[in-house]
Amino acid sequence: MTAVVLQMGCVAGLLALAILAIVLTRAKIATAVVSSATLAVSAIALFGAMRWLLGGSANATELTLPIGLPWLGAHFRLDALAAFFLVVVNLGGAAASLYGLGYGHHEQA
């Protein structure tokens, strides 16, 4: 599995978690389930980007999805700068999800 496919899978997982959060709005365990799953997905994306960044591969990887204009598609590319920003963003997402696990346990409503 290439690094771009892993990152796109993590994006799809986060979108699915947003839908799950809407479905579980009134459940008591919604915060714990969504925060822990988001932490797991962010950690996978973080370690995937760090592995690509520190792995020493100089070649950028690219993925083209057949969405958008029929003759163009959507092009996704992972290079060193993109991997660095993925590390920064996913580190923040993992930290926020970890904070969200403990947030709100003292409230009844």
C-alpha positions in Angstrom: 0.0 0.0 0.0 1.4 3.3 -1.0 1.5 6.3 1.4 -1.0 8.3 -0.7 -3.5 5.4 -0.5 -3.1 5.2 3.2 -3.6 9.0 3.7 -6.7 8.9 1.4 -8.1 6.0 3.4 -7.6 8.0 6.6 -9.5 10.9 5.1 -12.3 8.6 4.1 -12.3 7.2 7.6 -12.6 10.7 9.1 -15.5 11.5 6.8 -17.2 8.3 7.9 -16.6 9.2 11.5 -18.4 12.5 10.9 -21.4 10.7 9.7 -21.2 8.3 12.7 -21.0 11.3 15.0 -24.3 12.6 13.5 -26.0 9.2 14.0 -24.8 8.9 17.6 -25.7 12.4 18.6 -28.0 11.4 21.5 -26.1 8.3 22.7 -24.2 8.6 26.0 -21.1 6.9 24.6 -20.9 9.1 21.4 -18.1 11.2 22.6 -15.9 8.3 23.7 -16.5 6.3 20.5 -16.0 9.2 18.1 -13.0 10.6 20.0 -11.2 7.3 20.3 -11.8 6.4 16.6 -10.6 9.8 15.5 -7.5 9.4 17.7 -6.8 6.0 16.0 -7.3 7.3 12.5 -5.2 10.4 13.2 -2.4 8.3 14.7 -2.4 6.0 11.7 -2.2 9.0 9.3 0.5 10.6 11.5 2.7 7.5 11.6 2.2 6.9 7.9 3.3 10.5 7.1 6.3 10.2 9.5 7.3 6.9 7.9 7.2 8.4 4.5 9.0 11.6 5.6 11.8 9.8 7.5 12.0 6.8 5.2 14.3 8.6 2.9 12.3 8.0 -0.3 13.0 10.9 -2.6 10.3 10.0 -5.1 6.9 11.6 -4.7 3.9 9.3 -5.0 0.8 10.2 -6.8 -2.8 9.0 -7.0 -5.5 10.0 -9.5 -9.1 9.5 -8.6 -11.8 9.5 -11.3 -13.8 12.3 -9.7 -14.3 15.8 -10.9 -14.1 16.6 -14.6 -14.2 13.4 -16.7 -11.0 14.0 -18.6 -8.9 15.4 -15.7 -9.7 13.5 -12.5 -8.5 14.5 -9.1 -4.7 14.3 -8.6 -3.2 13.7 -5.1 0.5 13.9 -4.6 2.7 13.2 -1.5 6.1 14.8 -1.4 8.3 16.0 1.5 6.4 19.2 2.1 3.0 17.6 2.0 4.2 14.8 4.4 5.5 17.5 6.8 2.2 19.3 6.9 0.4 15.9 7.3 2.5 15.3 10.4 1.7 18.7 11.8 -2.1 18.5 11.1 -2.4 14.9 12.3 -0.4 15.6 15.4 -2.9 18.4 16.3 -5.9 16.1 15.4 -4.5 13.3 17.6 -3.9 15.7 20.5 -7.4 17.2 20.2 -9.0 13.7 20.1 -7.0 12.7 23.1 -8.3 15.8 24.9 -11.8 15.0 23.7 -11.8 11.6 25.4 -11.7 13.1 28.8 -13.8 16.2 28.1 -17.3 16.3 29.4 -17.2 13.3 31.7 -18.2 15.6 34.6 -21.4 16.9 32.9 -24.7 15.1 33.1 -26.4 16.6 30.0 
